[in-house]
């Protein structure tokens, strides 16, 4: 079986995870698997748990790790096998004598639980982990490992693994900041997930966002952001030229964090300010929402300087008073298209303020109030107001403890609507007598959705492509596609310019090009070129400074005509002028 799987993995398999637990693959099967993964570029997780592997089987995997030809696989489960101290010594020797230079973000997770490894094997692994930087998790023993008499070595191994995890996280953050600062294509949608961000990292991220022409969406998930770090990062939103949406997930952002972000967004005077702000916290953590901020947040929205079109505050600790101030301010702003206040602590007493929102904000398309402490009887008036709204097509009411006769009134209201295409309402215990009502509700919503698709298809055949694109931009949230296209024009031009000058400006010809630039009538400052060349000779880790110089030369005063730059660079030996 292992030979067949190895042959499949070697020849263009699309698998990303393979579990062979409980199969006695033997040493021959283990060798075939290790050799097949040298040519595999997809598999990320491999489980050989309880496969009856001994020291001869672990030797193949030690050689596999030592050679480092596979740069994708990062999880290897060898638990509950027959690996003894000799096998642990082989693995430790492989980690100490790597035959390749690992990338700064390379990480290995190895599971050796349930093997016959004693203190001698743990000592070998602890010695290897002193200088090894590629292993971020290695499980050797747990509380049930009675053969370990010196648990401090196991603790030391865990300490080294956590050290490597922090180093990898730091390198990941640096690469993300670098990609954003250089406006690379991969930075268009930037995600930093499960990477700890310190205050210094927040400052670096803010500086990169100020310069970025490519980053349109930024997602920060589980980064242990502090309020101080968020306040250091927030000012970059006031000058960001490309950011369209920012999402903060499980970073314990409450009222103080939202206020800091709103103050920065309010001061943004660029053509494309931030349009979407999403703050989502898991159910495990509920941040604080100071009551003193309600008046400031209300006035911020009333002034109309915050040009947000979508706001999500899920599980942010909002009470009735907080929701009333927030929604009342948004109603005066009259520019929102999507509002999500799910999983907070609001009750039926505050639902009347949403009717004011429906009356004033005619651009609203989606509202989510699910997961709160509202009752089914209390949301009936909310549904009536939503049905009468000219553009609202999505209403999320969430899950209620049980259904009652109020669902009949909701059904009667929804049956008169042709605009509502998404209605989320359910109960933990749905009585059978309400089943026809729920079926009628779902059927009506599906019919509205189907009719909307038919209207779109008929409009597509009648309108011109430009009119249809304009309609699509209006539906998907304030010209999101248009903004993305504009940003791509910016960073693609810079990328082409950098590629062109990287081909022509080599270290041998840098001084010659600087001399030619100085001799031109329009004397450009060649100090940047000379200083960068000197820094390159002394320190090869100046690629960021080099790219800054390239952008200054190629994109002088944001000149987007890259063809002229490319032509001037190609005129070797002639007097090139702009």
Secondary structure, DSSP 4 states (H G I P E B T S, - for coil): -HHHHHHHHHTT---SEEE-TT---HHHHHHHHHHHTTS-SS--EEE-TTS---HHHHHHHHHHHHH---SS--EEE--SS---HHHHHHHHHHHHS-SS---TT--EEEE-TTS---HHHHHHHHHHHTT--SEEEEE---TT-TT-S-HHHHHHHHHHHHHHHHHHHHHHHHHHHHHHHTT-GGGSEEEEES----HHHHHHHHHHHHH-SS--EEEEES----HHHHHHHHGGGGT-SS--EEEEESS---HHHHHHHHHHHHT--SSS---EEEEE--TT------GGGHHHHHHHHHTT----SEEEEETS---HHHHHHHHHHHHHH---SEEE--SS---GGGTHHHHHHHHH-TT--EEE-TTSS--TTTTHHHHHHHHT-SS--EEEEEEEEE--THHHHHHHHHTT-SS--EEEEEEEE--GGGHHHHHHHHHHHHHHHHHHHHHHHHHHHHS-HHHHHHHHHHHSSSSHHHHHHHHHHHHHHHHHHHHHHHHH--TTTHHHHHHHHHHSSS---THHHHHHHHHHHH-S--HHHHHHHHHHHHSGGG---HHHHHHHHH-TTS----
